[in-house]
Amino acid sequence: MTDIASLKSELTSMVEAANNLQSLEQARVTALGKKGRITDLMKTLGGMDPEERKTTGQALNALKDEIAALIAKQESALRKQEMAGRLATETIDVTLSPQQQRKGHIHPISQTMDELVTIFADMGFEVVEGPDIEDEYHDFTALNFPIGHPAREEHDTFYLPDDPDEKGEEARKLLRTHTSAVQIHTMKKRKPPLKVMYMGRCYRADSDMTHTPMFHQFEILLVDKKSHMGHLKGCLMDFVRAFFEIDDLPVRFRPSFFPFVEPGAEMDIGCSRKGGGLKIGAGDDWLEILGCGMVHPNVLKNCGIDPDEYQGFAAGMGVDRLAMLKYGIPDLRTFFESDTRWLSHYGFDPLERPNAATGS
């Protein structure tokens, strides 16, 4: 028991002497780790007689609890101390002149949206908007998603509580899963010909390095009597070459399925992955960049447009992903962490506006 009392005194002094979180963690490992001092004594209990084992075991458990509580108390104090230090140093003196203060930056997502608008506005597209809160009809049914489609399930979609006066599945409110719902609002309100672009926040239940529950999309929609797949391909080829500032950027289109277009395609751009990196341009590999296709006749019908007279095309892309690819940002989650150091590194000068020739 004398050894336990001596150990208690030694460990207590070590924990109290820890003056930062790193040294406190080292003290915790020394005392309570798998190879710590208390753990080593616990291993000796098997060689004791029953009465001694009981007495020593109780004493060691009590010591373990006391040291753990002391570590927790010390950690709390050190964290408060650390926060106080940060609050004292990470301040801005608002009485300073603007020249002495840190200059603000445009967020990469805002910059990328400005570039997209600039490029497509030069092609004659105009900006339209739509709500973030949708119903199932505009988000799914009118876009030719059948009942029972996986995208409608609650594990993918954020549904909102039903309003008391709403009945039926079509009236269920949700946070829009894509900006494609905006094309339904636009085609119902306006008669063709249409040549519009729209962008904004979208929401899906997903989170990792390349997915977040809230993200941004950008789409274009053209409806007239003469457009065809060749027009779509030419439009998108001009876009990616302007956006990535590579005049001879290789491009290919692969057949793909989306409920709201027929035929549908995915667009790839050339790239190289030599040395474990990613370089956009001529190379021996391809990178999927966006989805597109001719507007499905059912979608036109749902919006009161005669598919025998009109046709059109649509394309959609992730704004966040485009920003990551163009500006070398490795983790999507950093877009939303509000870290001014990150923004100072990846942000843009407010006075440097995009131009249509280069997209930047």
Buried (B, 14 or more C-beta within 10 A) or exposed (E): EEEBEEBBEEBBEBBEEBEEBEBBBBBBEBBBBEEBBBBEBBEEEEEEEEEEBEEBBEBBEEBBEEBBEBBEEBBEEBEEEEEEEEEEEEEEEEEEEEEEEEEEBBBBBBBBBBBBBBBBEBBEBEEBEBEBEBBBBBBBBBBBBEEEEEBBEEEEBBEEEEEEEEEEEBEBBBBBBBBBBBBBBBBEEEEBEBBBBBBBBBBBBEEEEBBBEBBBBBBBBBBBEEBEBEBBBEBBBBBBBBBBEBEEBBBEBEEBEBBBBBBBBBBBBBBBEEEEEBEBEEBEEBBEBBBBBBBBBBBBEBBEBEBEEBBBBBBBBBBBBBBBBBBEBEEBEBBBEEEEEBBEEBBBEEEEEBEBEEBB
